[in-house]
Amino acid sequence: MKTLLDAELPACRAFLAGTTTSTDDHAQACAACAARLRLRSGLAAALRTPPAPAAALQSPDFLAAVHERIVAHGERDSAVVAALASPPRPAAPIDACEPPLAPALARAVASAPRASAFAWSGVRQAVIADIGERRALRRRVSIWLGLASAAALAALLPLVLTPAEPPTLDIAFADLDTAPDGDFTVLRGGIPR
């Protein structure tokens, strides 16, 4: 993709980059570079001076009006300001606690017949038996799951672990005058001294 810089001459590119020392000679000879130099210096001067704000924006009345609008907007939307502006509410009187049960129901519960100890012992035994059955069932299920997983693992082990063929080794006896011609060579020299 060609750019604007590709169409320029190498001397113009060097001049615009500021790498040449003869700036006046090239600017007088090249009209495009002279126009760019004038544009560059005009933009640099414009960027050095800050813009002057309008006189209406600098007046103290304008700034005071802006501050008043900010405060009015904050007061209009603030829940804290609305709570402070509302009159205080009188404290609610604390009434005495009412009984949680109606008096007739409380009397009926108090006068209910009591169950015999024999009935409660039967309920207690039934609950304990139910808990024991659930524990035994849970224990049996866990044992069966353990045995099933061990059997599955034992069935898969022969498929995963296949024995490898043992390597064949050639034992060669060689004289020390010639080079050994085997994969492994053992030299025996007797008992170390």
Solvent accessible surface area in square Angstrom, and as a share of the most:
residue,aa,sasa,rsa
1,M,222,0.99
2,K,178,0.76
3,T,72,0.42
4,L,124,0.62
5,L,96,0.48
6,D,79,0.41
7,A,87,0.68
8,E,29,0.13
9,L,121,0.60
10,P,95,0.60
11,A,56,0.44
12,C,11,0.07
13,R,96,0.35
14,A,27,0.21
15,F,11,0.05
16,L,27,0.13
17,A,75,0.58
18,G,55,0.53
19,T,103,0.60
20,T,49,0.28
21,T,138,0.80
22,S,59,0.38
23,T,60,0.35
24,D,102,0.53
25,D,98,0.51
26,H,36,0.16
27,A,17,0.13
28,Q,156,0.69
29,A,90,0.70
30,C,28,0.17
31,A,86,0.66
32,A,66,0.51
33,C,3,0.02
34,A,20,0.16
35,A,45,0.35
36,R,79,0.29
37,L,72,0.36
38,R,163,0.60
39,L,112,0.56
40,R,120,0.44
41,S,67,0.43
42,G,41,0.40
43,L,99,0.49
44,A,38,0.30
45,A,48,0.37
46,A,64,0.50
47,L,153,0.76
48,R,178,0.65
49,T,88,0.51
50,P,119,0.75
51,P,126,0.79
52,A,98,0.76
53,P,75,0.47
54,A,59,0.46
55,A,87,0.67
56,A,71,0.55
57,L,90,0.45
58,Q,113,0.50
59,S,38,0.25
60,P,108,0.68
61,D,118,0.61
62,F,79,0.33
63,L,90,0.45
64,A,48,0.37
65,A,43,0.33
66,V,42,0.24
67,H,117,0.52
68,E,119,0.53
69,R,151,0.55
70,I,112,0.57
71,V,87,0.50
72,A,51,0.40
73,H,98,0.44
74,G,37,0.36
75,E,92,0.41
76,R,168,0.61
77,D,96,0.50
78,S,35,0.23
79,A,82,0.64
80,V,104,0.60
81,V,60,0.34
82,A,63,0.49
83,A,69,0.53
84,L,144,0.71
85,A,84,0.65
86,S,61,0.39
87,P,109,0.69
88,P,128,0.80
89,R,219,0.80
90,P,125,0.79
91,A,99,0.77
92,A,85,0.66
93,P,117,0.74
94,I,171,0.87
95,D,116,0.60
96,A,91,0.70
97,C,133,0.80
98,E,153,0.69
99,P,94,0.59
100,P,136,0.86
101,L,81,0.40
102,A,61,0.47
103,P,86,0.54
104,A,65,0.50
105,L,92,0.46
106,A,42,0.33
107,R,158,0.57
108,A,57,0.44
109,V,92,0.53
110,A,77,0.60
111,S,89,0.58
112,A,50,0.39
113,P,131,0.82
114,R,211,0.77
115,A,61,0.47
116,S,66,0.42
117,A,86,0.67
118,F,175,0.73
119,A,51,0.40
120,W,156,0.55
121,S,49,0.31
122,G,39,0.37
123,V,77,0.44
124,R,162,0.59
125,Q,122,0.54
126,A,63,0.49
127,V,80,0.46
128,I,95,0.48
129,A,55,0.42
130,D,59,0.31
131,I,80,0.41
132,G,37,0.35
133,E,116,0.52
134,R,147,0.53
135,R,141,0.51
136,A,29,0.23
137,L,101,0.50
138,R,162,0.59
139,R,146,0.53
140,R,131,0.48
141,V,75,0.43
142,S,66,0.43
143,I,96,0.49
144,W,172,0.60
145,L,120,0.60
146,G,38,0.37
147,L,104,0.52
148,A,61,0.47
149,S,70,0.45
150,A,58,0.45
151,A,63,0.49
152,A,54,0.42
153,L,108,0.54
154,A,63,0.49
155,A,68,0.52
156,L,100,0.50
157,L,77,0.38
158,P,86,0.54
159,L,137,0.68
160,V,109,0.63
161,L,122,0.61
162,T,100,0.58
163,P,131,0.82
164,A,94,0.73
165,E,154,0.69
166,P,107,0.67
167,P,115,0.72
168,T,129,0.75
169,L,115,0.57
170,D,121,0.62
171,I,146,0.74
172,A,62,0.48
173,F,193,0.80
174,A,54,0.42
175,D,104,0.54
176,L,146,0.73
177,D,138,0.72
178,T,89,0.52
179,A,88,0.68
180,P,75,0.47
181,D,137,0.71
182,G,37,0.36
183,D,130,0.67
184,F,147,0.61
185,T,64,0.37
186,V,128,0.74
187,L,124,0.62
188,R,217,0.79
189,G,83,0.80
190,G,55,0.53
191,I,147,0.75
192,P,123,0.78
193,R,277,1.01
